[in-house]
């Protein structure tokens, strides 16, 4: 259950019938590279709930995905945001880097998103999206470990973004 005050966008499971055969979760691959989108609206961070058809189903995280061979981080960010949420973003800068417990090297990119644009989740990859502040993220259930770690790094001044929250 999500805490009070969040802003939710979702795809109703009754509106979209999806076969579980279409996109089975892929196994974790050690050593791959990923890009993560950091988009803000006021003091809210765009977060997603992963669909049941991808690795780590049902987990809350920031949107993003694998950097494909030959892609720059910026190109992967633009492609992933388009694929997952049907949004066009403009990469601003890499604001933080981390490595997941399973060895994926993540590049967190701050990106501009037009205020008038609302994400439209691809039901195969994203079940819902939210605009959440750091308190709501801390209170949320089923969160990928990279998300609270990012918030903690931001709090500790390790993330190259302005401080927008009072911890």
C-alpha beads as a LAMMPS data file, in Angstrom:
LAMMPS data file: protein, C-alpha beads

167 atoms
166 bonds

1 atom types
1 bond types

-500.0 500.0 xlo xhi
-500.0 500.0 ylo yhi
-500.0 500.0 zlo zhi

Masses

1 110.0

Atoms # bond

1 1 1 0.000 0.000 0.000
2 1 1 1.289 3.465 -0.873
3 1 1 1.423 6.242 1.751
4 1 1 -0.893 9.248 1.647
5 1 1 0.037 12.150 -0.589
6 1 1 1.532 10.246 -3.512
7 1 1 0.494 10.965 -7.069
8 1 1 -0.277 7.811 -8.985
9 1 1 -0.634 6.945 -12.617
10 1 1 -1.434 3.406 -13.596
11 1 1 -2.645 1.055 -16.247
12 1 1 -5.742 -0.802 -15.112
13 1 1 -5.189 -4.562 -15.425
14 1 1 -8.803 -4.904 -16.577
15 1 1 -8.234 -2.593 -19.536
16 1 1 -5.213 -4.477 -20.811
17 1 1 -5.086 -8.240 -21.039
18 1 1 -1.502 -9.436 -21.214
19 1 1 -0.405 -13.026 -21.515
20 1 1 2.260 -14.086 -19.029
21 1 1 3.966 -15.855 -21.939
22 1 1 4.708 -12.524 -23.686
23 1 1 7.532 -11.188 -21.533
24 1 1 8.952 -13.649 -19.075
25 1 1 11.413 -12.204 -16.529
26 1 1 15.001 -12.340 -17.736
27 1 1 17.756 -13.689 -15.483
28 1 1 20.215 -11.282 -13.880
29 1 1 23.404 -10.898 -15.902
30 1 1 26.511 -10.044 -13.883
31 1 1 28.547 -7.126 -15.210
32 1 1 25.964 -5.422 -17.378
33 1 1 25.497 -1.654 -17.514
34 1 1 22.294 0.248 -16.872
35 1 1 20.977 3.774 -16.968
36 1 1 18.473 5.260 -14.506
37 1 1 16.297 8.325 -15.125
38 1 1 16.010 11.017 -12.459
39 1 1 13.055 13.297 -13.293
40 1 1 11.591 15.807 -10.851
41 1 1 8.340 17.709 -10.527
42 1 1 8.698 20.105 -7.637
43 1 1 9.867 17.942 -4.739
44 1 1 8.526 14.704 -6.296
45 1 1 10.647 12.098 -8.046
46 1 1 9.246 9.989 -10.892
47 1 1 9.167 6.369 -9.708
48 1 1 7.716 3.242 -11.247
49 1 1 6.326 -0.091 -10.092
50 1 1 7.835 -2.788 -12.328
51 1 1 5.398 -5.045 -14.203
52 1 1 5.007 -8.743 -13.501
53 1 1 6.722 -9.527 -16.819
54 1 1 10.229 -8.229 -16.058
55 1 1 13.057 -9.027 -13.660
56 1 1 12.234 -7.975 -10.075
57 1 1 8.471 -7.878 -10.713
58 1 1 6.387 -5.530 -8.588
59 1 1 9.385 -3.636 -7.223
60 1 1 9.365 0.157 -6.871
61 1 1 12.317 1.895 -8.535
62 1 1 13.353 4.745 -10.777
63 1 1 12.757 4.132 -14.493
64 1 1 15.646 2.856 -16.584
65 1 1 17.197 -0.158 -18.176
66 1 1 20.127 -1.795 -19.901
67 1 1 22.613 0.169 -21.980
68 1 1 22.823 -1.694 -25.263
69 1 1 26.063 -2.338 -27.145
70 1 1 27.079 0.796 -29.057
71 1 1 24.807 3.131 -27.055
72 1 1 25.933 6.050 -24.957
73 1 1 24.366 6.489 -21.536
74 1 1 22.378 9.448 -22.867
75 1 1 21.052 7.470 -25.834
76 1 1 20.047 4.587 -23.550
77 1 1 18.263 7.013 -21.189
78 1 1 16.237 8.566 -24.019
79 1 1 15.367 5.121 -25.459
80 1 1 14.405 3.578 -22.116
81 1 1 12.141 6.488 -21.119
82 1 1 10.415 6.257 -24.498
83 1 1 10.017 2.454 -24.243
84 1 1 8.869 2.282 -20.610
85 1 1 6.829 5.472 -20.239
86 1 1 6.311 6.976 -23.724
87 1 1 8.063 10.172 -22.635
88 1 1 10.691 12.287 -24.344
89 1 1 13.409 13.442 -21.970
90 1 1 16.472 15.623 -22.396
91 1 1 19.508 14.274 -20.519
92 1 1 21.083 16.984 -18.352
93 1 1 23.978 15.209 -16.617
94 1 1 25.029 12.058 -14.853
95 1 1 24.422 12.788 -11.182
96 1 1 25.512 9.532 -9.504
97 1 1 26.966 6.080 -10.165
98 1 1 26.566 2.834 -8.265
99 1 1 26.916 -0.926 -8.636
100 1 1 24.058 -3.255 -7.698
101 1 1 24.633 -6.313 -5.466
102 1 1 24.442 -8.473 -8.617
103 1 1 27.151 -6.438 -10.397
104 1 1 25.199 -4.117 -12.713
105 1 1 26.935 -0.750 -13.096
106 1 1 24.283 1.990 -12.921
107 1 1 24.534 5.556 -14.194
108 1 1 21.849 7.848 -12.733
109 1 1 21.013 10.657 -15.175
110 1 1 19.135 13.801 -14.300
111 1 1 16.806 14.550 -17.217
112 1 1 14.344 17.279 -18.111
113 1 1 10.743 16.280 -18.731
114 1 1 8.159 18.772 -19.988
115 1 1 5.769 19.686 -17.146
116 1 1 2.746 19.121 -19.408
117 1 1 3.742 15.534 -20.255
118 1 1 2.267 12.619 -18.315
119 1 1 3.895 9.191 -18.636
120 1 1 1.990 6.391 -20.352
121 1 1 3.417 3.114 -19.012
122 1 1 4.132 0.181 -21.297
123 1 1 2.158 -2.543 -19.475
124 1 1 4.849 -5.101 -20.344
125 1 1 7.477 -3.166 -18.387
126 1 1 5.735 -0.818 -15.936
127 1 1 2.525 -1.438 -14.009
128 1 1 2.240 2.034 -12.407
129 1 1 4.119 5.270 -12.006
130 1 1 4.190 7.665 -9.071
131 1 1 5.490 11.126 -8.234
132 1 1 6.941 10.597 -4.741
133 1 1 9.054 12.512 -2.244
134 1 1 11.785 10.886 -0.145
135 1 1 9.493 10.164 2.810
136 1 1 7.005 8.316 0.618
137 1 1 9.832 6.303 -0.921
138 1 1 11.120 5.304 2.529
139 1 1 7.612 4.192 3.581
140 1 1 6.890 2.256 0.371
141 1 1 6.948 -1.517 0.225
142 1 1 8.681 -3.760 -2.294
143 1 1 11.471 -1.330 -3.241
144 1 1 14.579 -2.189 -5.277
145 1 1 17.655 -1.607 -3.070
146 1 1 19.101 0.984 -5.463
147 1 1 16.273 3.459 -4.776
148 1 1 16.717 4.053 -1.016
149 1 1 20.493 3.963 -1.535
150 1 1 20.150 6.772 -4.121
151 1 1 18.022 8.823 -1.704
152 1 1 20.577 8.277 1.085
153 1 1 23.454 9.273 -1.217
154 1 1 21.519 12.413 -2.189
155 1 1 20.941 13.215 1.483
156 1 1 24.666 12.720 2.165
157 1 1 25.706 15.082 -0.662
158 1 1 27.067 12.333 -2.931
159 1 1 24.557 13.031 -5.727
160 1 1 25.190 15.955 -8.089
161 1 1 21.724 17.469 -7.712
162 1 1 20.392 20.401 -5.712
163 1 1 19.066 19.500 -2.268
164 1 1 15.270 19.788 -2.519
165 1 1 14.271 17.908 0.621
166 1 1 14.752 18.505 4.332
167 1 1 15.777 15.208 5.890

Bonds

1 1 1 2
2 1 2 3
3 1 3 4
4 1 4 5
5 1 5 6
6 1 6 7
7 1 7 8
8 1 8 9
9 1 9 10
10 1 10 11
11 1 11 12
12 1 12 13
13 1 13 14
14 1 14 15
15 1 15 16
16 1 16 17
17 1 17 18
18 1 18 19
19 1 19 20
20 1 20 21
21 1 21 22
22 1 22 23
23 1 23 24
24 1 24 25
25 1 25 26
26 1 26 27
27 1 27 28
28 1 28 29
29 1 29 30
30 1 30 31
31 1 31 32
32 1 32 33
33 1 33 34
34 1 34 35
35 1 35 36
36 1 36 37
37 1 37 38
38 1 38 39
39 1 39 40
40 1 40 41
41 1 41 42
42 1 42 43
43 1 43 44
44 1 44 45
45 1 45 46
46 1 46 47
47 1 47 48
48 1 48 49
49 1 49 50
50 1 50 51
51 1 51 52
52 1 52 53
53 1 53 54
54 1 54 55
55 1 55 56
56 1 56 57
57 1 57 58
58 1 58 59
59 1 59 60
60 1 60 61
61 1 61 62
62 1 62 63
63 1 63 64
64 1 64 65
65 1 65 66
66 1 66 67
67 1 67 68
68 1 68 69
69 1 69 70
70 1 70 71
71 1 71 72
72 1 72 73
73 1 73 74
74 1 74 75
75 1 75 76
76 1 76 77
77 1 77 78
78 1 78 79
79 1 79 80
80 1 80 81
81 1 81 82
82 1 82 83
83 1 83 84
84 1 84 85
85 1 85 86
86 1 86 87
87 1 87 88
88 1 88 89
89 1 89 90
90 1 90 91
91 1 91 92
92 1 92 93
93 1 93 94
94 1 94 95
95 1 95 96
96 1 96 97
97 1 97 98
98 1 98 99
99 1 99 100
100 1 100 101
101 1 101 102
102 1 102 103
103 1 103 104
104 1 104 105
105 1 105 106
106 1 106 107
107 1 107 108
108 1 108 109
109 1 109 110
110 1 110 111
111 1 111 112
112 1 112 113
113 1 113 114
114 1 114 115
115 1 115 116
116 1 116 117
117 1 117 118
118 1 118 119
119 1 119 120
120 1 120 121
121 1 121 122
122 1 122 123
123 1 123 124
124 1 124 125
125 1 125 126
126 1 126 127
127 1 127 128
128 1 128 129
129 1 129 130
130 1 130 131
131 1 131 132
132 1 132 133
133 1 133 134
134 1 134 135
135 1 135 136
136 1 136 137
137 1 137 138
138 1 138 139
139 1 139 140
140 1 140 141
141 1 141 142
142 1 142 143
143 1 143 144
144 1 144 145
145 1 145 146
146 1 146 147
147 1 147 148
148 1 148 149
149 1 149 150
150 1 150 151
151 1 151 152
152 1 152 153
153 1 153 154
154 1 154 155
155 1 155 156
156 1 156 157
157 1 157 158
158 1 158 159
159 1 159 160
160 1 160 161
161 1 161 162
162 1 162 163
163 1 163 164
164 1 164 165
165 1 165 166
166 1 166 167
